[in-house]
């Protein structure tokens, strides 16, 4: 029996800094409000032209993201907005229906994407290696189609797909694209990598086989990074092919153990998606498509701010959003 136990491989574990984690969790909500207010303060208010004065865009972005963080209904969330006003984070408390209305506005989408990039910039000196994958968020809506295989109509819940690029050390999300649930993953690769490279220095970029293409690998190499994307079994190099594609193909086939050690950093993006869904939910409450997209982006912002708070306690990071 002892010989059997000794022959088993020791499972790799990671120590948790419990004092820092406990402190981060206890202080999270007040720090979340403060950091979110700092992010929203950089939002420019559109020039007033005529008609009824609109609500402050910075205030509504704050309330929209804070609403997603709270997990409360609109009416119950009104108390949190009053608390935010008392602390000076917003100028006035909007009606809870106004929060829903702004969450459905298409003008809010680029603002939320920019907030994701700025919130991740606080860890730009910490992260160099990144991973990419996608995950689905379900809606409350259903689609119907005729299934020719079984000869009957079927209903299925409609869902959206979030394509995410994150740092493998802290799980900070550096860029996001939201598409229909049936969209392919590979076409989103370039946008995610280019947006991340604007803020971070690329080291390694890991992704699964769905992202393996010569164009994607060349893009990473051109930006100074190294792509670790596995190859399908039938894949063979062409006589004239991209140099980085051939180089990584040789490494994958001749030094697969070393290749997989780098590639397995990709599992951290799975952890990131689990963190977002377990804390802020895997389903969407909005019925409007724009509202659903903005709700996903707001969940990612909430996740990023929480990650920054934890790294402030563990690594002593001083958040500077750029």
Secondary structure, DSSP 8 states (H G I E B T S, - for coil): -HHHHHHS---------HHHHHHHHHTHHHHHHHHHHHHHTT-------SSS----HHHHHHHHHHHHHHT--HHHHHHHHHHHHHTTSSSS---HHHHHHHHT-THHHHHHHHHHHHHHGGGTTT---EEEEEEEEEEEEEEEEEETTTTEEEEEEEEEEEEEEEETTT--EEEEEEEETT--SGGGHHHHHHHHHTTS---EEEE-GGG--HHHHHHHHHTT-EEEE---TT----SS--HHHHHHHHHHHHSHHHHHHHHGGGHHHHHHHHHHHHHH-SB----SHHHHHHHHHHHHHHHHHHHHHHHHHHT-------
